[in-house]
Amino acid sequence: MVDSMAQSIDRKYVKAEPPKALSEALDAQFRGPLFMARTTLAGLVFIAVLIALIAPFVNPLREKIGAYLYVHILIVVAVLFWFFTRVVPPPSKGSESRRRRFLQRLKDRRLQRAGLDPTGISTVRIAADEQTLEIVVRDEWLEQPPEARFRDIQNFWWLWSTVYLPYEGFEKVFVRVLDSKGNEVGGSRSDAGSLIWAR
């Protein structure tokens, strides 16, 4: 108890600033031709599905369909339920798919060239509160200067915030950095995610 109180008193929290080079590298992904092509294709597919769902309600078709209209209504409800619960669920928690997306972005060469350094990470998991990303670091990472460790934690927090994007805002995005023995060596403040500390 005394150790944990002393540890929390020693923590000096600093407001995380979006790293300019990393922000620009991520923005470039959203301006690229591949992303634009995928977005356009997704938009066209969504419009086609929407037309297919609405068409039977138009008067001339509705008269020809008859009793199938009620089946169609059930299909519409089922598709909308699936879409809003599986495809675009409200980000009230850090899901496994978001954790995998975080890991994918860690491997992105453009982000690495812009200053993201994933080499110190051993494992990544979602904490029991389903909001905090727990990052277990290698022992070598702890040997870096405090400034370098703080920069990495800030970059990890920023990357997780771009993946998680909760409706409540970035202050609800938390990271906790642990060593191989499970000791906390950095991360977010418990009530304000953008306030970061490093041991």
C-alpha positions in Angstrom: 0.0 0.0 0.0 2.8 2.4 1.0 4.8 1.5 -2.1 1.8 2.1 -4.5 1.1 5.5 -2.8 4.8 6.5 -3.2 4.8 5.3 -6.7 1.7 7.4 -7.6 3.3 10.5 -5.9 6.5 10.1 -7.9 4.6 10.1 -11.2 4.9 13.3 -13.2 2.2 13.4 -15.8 2.7 15.4 -19.0 0.0 16.1 -21.6 0.5 14.0 -24.7 0.8 16.0 -27.9 0.0 14.4 -31.2 3.3 13.7 -32.9 3.4 15.8 -36.0 5.4 13.3 -38.2 3.2 10.4 -37.2 0.0 12.3 -37.7 1.1 13.3 -41.2 2.1 9.7 -42.0 -1.3 8.4 -40.9 -3.2 11.2 -42.8 -1.3 10.2 -45.9 -2.8 6.7 -45.7 -6.3 8.3 -45.8 -5.4 10.3 -48.9 -3.8 7.4 -50.8 -5.4 6.0 -54.0 -5.9 2.6 -52.5 -7.8 3.9 -49.5 -9.9 6.2 -51.8 -10.7 3.2 -54.1 -11.8 1.0 -51.1 -13.9 3.9 -49.7 -15.6 4.4 -53.1 -16.3 0.7 -53.5 -17.6 0.4 -49.9 -19.9 3.4 -50.6 -21.2 1.9 -53.8 -21.9 -1.5 -52.1 -23.7 0.3 -49.3 -25.9 2.2 -51.7 -26.7 -1.0 -53.7 -27.7 -2.8 -50.5 -29.8 0.2 -49.3 -31.6 0.3 -52.7 -32.2 -3.5 -52.5 -33.7 -3.1 -49.0 -35.9 -0.1 -49.8 -37.1 -1.1 -53.3 -39.9 -3.5 -52.1 -41.5 -0.7 -50.1 -42.0 1.4 -53.3 -45.7 1.2 -54.2 -45.6 -0.7 -57.6 -43.3 -3.4 -56.2 -45.2 -3.6 -52.9 -48.4 -4.7 -54.7 -46.6 -7.4 -56.6 -44.6 -8.8 -53.6 -47.6 -9.2 -51.3 -46.9 -11.3 -48.2 -43.1 -11.4 -49.0 -43.1 -7.7 -47.8 -43.3 -8.9 -44.2 -40.4 -11.3 -44.7 -38.5 -8.4 -46.3 -39.1 -6.2 -43.3 -37.6 -9.0 -41.1 -34.6 -9.2 -43.4 -34.1 -5.4 -43.3 -34.3 -5.4 -39.5 -31.8 -8.3 -39.3 -29.3 -6.7 -41.7 -29.5 -3.3 -39.9 -29.0 -5.1 -36.5 -26.0 -7.0 -37.9 -24.5 -3.9 -39.5 -24.7 -1.8 -36.3 -23.6 -4.5 -33.9 -20.9 -6.2 -36.0 -19.7 -3.9 -38.7 -19.8 -0.5 -36.9 -20.3 -1.3 -33.2 -20.2 1.7 -30.9 -16.6 1.8 -29.6 -17.6 1.6 -25.9 -14.7 -0.9 -25.3 -11.4 -1.8 -26.8 -12.2 -5.0 -28.8 -9.9 -7.7 -30.0 -10.3 -6.4 -33.6 -9.0 -2.9 -32.5 -6.1 -4.6 -30.7 -5.2 -6.4 -34.0 -5.5 -3.1 -35.9 -3.1 -1.5 -33.4 -0.6 -4.3 -34.0 -1.0 -3.9 -37.8 -0.3 -0.2 -37.6 2.7 -0.8 -35.4 4.2 -2.7 -38.4 3.4 0.1 -40.9 6.8 1.1 -42.4 5.6 4.7 -43.0 4.7 5.2 -39.4 8.0 3.6 -38.3 9.9 6.0 -40.6 7.9 8.8 -38.9 9.2 7.9 -35.5 7.0 5.0 -34.2 9.3 2.4 -32.7 7.6 -1.0 -31.9 10.9 -2.9 -31.2 10.5 -2.6 -27.4 7.0 -4.2 -27.3 6.8 -7.8 -26.2 3.0 -8.3 -26.1 -0.2 -6.2 -26.3 -3.5 -7.0 -24.7 -6.8 -5.4 -23.7 -7.1 -4.9 -19.9 -10.0 -6.2 -17.8 -11.7 -2.8 -18.0 -11.9 -3.3 -21.8 -10.8 0.3 -22.4 -7.1 0.2 -21.5 -4.4 -1.1 -23.8 -1.8 -2.9 -21.8 1.6 -3.0 -23.5 4.3 -5.3 -22.1 7.8 -4.1 -23.0 11.1 -5.9 -23.2 13.8 -5.4 -20.5 16.0 -3.6 -23.1 13.4 -1.0 -23.6 13.7 0.0 -19.9 17.4 0.8 -20.4 16.5 3.7 -22.8 16.7 7.3 -21.4 13.4 8.6 -19.8 12.8 11.0 -22.7 12.9 8.2 -25.3 10.6 6.0 -23.1 8.1 8.9 -22.7 8.2 9.6 -26.4 7.4 5.9 -27.2 4.5 5.8 -24.7 3.1 9.0 -26.1 3.3 7.5 -29.6 1.7 4.3 -28.4 -1.1 6.3 -26.7 -1.6 8.4 -29.9 -1.7 5.3 -32.1 -4.2 3.5 -29.8 -6.4 6.6 -29.7 -6.6 6.7 -33.5 -7.5 3.0 -33.5 -9.9 3.0 -30.6 -11.7 6.4 -31.1 -14.3 6.2 -28.3 -17.4 8.4 -28.5 -16.4 9.9 -25.2 -13.2 11.5 -26.6 -9.5 10.9 -26.3 -9.5 11.4 -22.5 -11.2 7.9 -22.3 -8.2 6.3 -24.2 -5.8 4.7 -21.8 -2.6 2.8 -22.1 -0.7 1.0 -19.4 3.0 0.0 -20.0 4.2 -3.0 -18.0 7.6 -4.7 -17.7 8.0 -8.4 -18.0 7.3 -8.9 -14.3 4.0 -7.0 -14.5 5.2 -3.8 -12.8 3.7 -0.6 -14.2 6.5 1.5 -15.8 4.4 4.1 -17.6 1.1 5.0 -19.2 -2.0 7.2 -18.8 -3.5 8.7 -15.7 -6.6 6.8 -14.5 -8.9 9.8 -15.0 -7.3 11.5 -18.1 -5.9 9.3 -20.8 -3.9 12.0 -22.5 -1.8 12.7 -19.4 1.2 10.4 -19.7 4.0 9.3 -17.4 7.1 7.2 -17.8 9.2 5.7 -14.9 
